[in-house]
Amino acid sequence: MKKYKVKIDPEALADIQNITNWYSQAQDKLGERFQDTAISKIKRLSKDPQIFAIRYLEIRCMQVTKFPYLIHFYINEETNTVEVLAVISTNRNPDIREEKTGKHI
């Protein structure tokens, strides 16, 4: 099985931090739980990221378990890298995904 290097775009890190802050204000420890879950899911992308379907352009999405967020990522086969582009709420306008991920392709 091929292993991939996982890179997290600074904007995706900012997404995770902003979401973590929001959940932390909403309920004690909830932000920490979101962050732990999101990072754990991202780490799993190093093994077999192709199991997630292409949703648009060349972008694939993975659900953050128990939270209404999708991790948007791109597989660069030439560099053997998975690039995490954004973490976006499933409740947001779908146009936001192109704003956040379109510039990377």
N, C-alpha and C positions, 0 to 999 in steps of 0.2 A: 504494500500500500504506500502510495506516494504521500510524503508529508509536505505541507505548505507553510511558508512563513506568513504570519498574520501581522498586518500593519493596520493601525487605527489612525484614521485621518484626524487632525486636530479638531475639526468641526464635529466629528462623531464623539470625541472625548468631551467636548463642550456640551453636546446633547446629553450624554450620560450624566455629567455633573449637574446640569440644569434640572434634569428629571429627578435626580437624587435629592437635590435641594428642595424641590417641590414636595416630594413624598415625605421628606424629613419634617417639613413644616406641617404636613397633614396629619402625620401619626409617628410617634416615637418608634425608631428602629425600622420603619418602612423604607426609608431612603437607603439605608444600609442594605436591606434585603434586596431592593431593586438593583443596586450597584453590584452586589455579589452575584446575583442571577445573571445580569447582562454580561459581566466579565467572564463568568463561567461558560456561558453560551459562546461568546466570541472565541475563547481559547479552544473550544471544540472544532472550530473551523479549520484548524491545522490538519485535521484528519477528514478526508472525504467531503469537502464542501459541495461537491456536485450533487449530493442527495437533495439539495434544495432547488426547486424549480426557478427558472428564469421568469421574472415577473414583468419586466419591461426593459427595453434595450438589452443590455447584457447584465443587468442587475438582478441579483437573487435576494430573497428575503428569508429571515429566520425569526420566528416568534420568540419574544422574551417570555418564558414560562410564567404564568399567573399575572402577567401585566399586559395592558393593551398597547404594546409597542412591537415594532418590527425592526430588526437589524438589517440594513441594506448594505450589500457587499458585492464586490466584483472579483472574479477570479482571473488573474493574469497568468496564463499558462507559460508564457515566455520567461517570466522571472520566478515562476513557481510561488507566487504570492497571492494571498487573499487580502484585498483592501477593503476595510470597513469604512463606508462612506458616511453613514448617518444612522441615527436611531430615531424613528419617527412614530408618533402615536397613530394607531389605526383609526382614530376619530378625526384626524386632521384632513383638510382638503387634499386630495391626491396630487394636485398641482405642486404642492410643497416638495414632493419627492424629486421632481425634475429640477427645481431650484437648488436643492441640496446635493443632488447626485449628478446632474447633467454635465457639469463642468469637468468631471473626472474622466469622461469617456472620449 
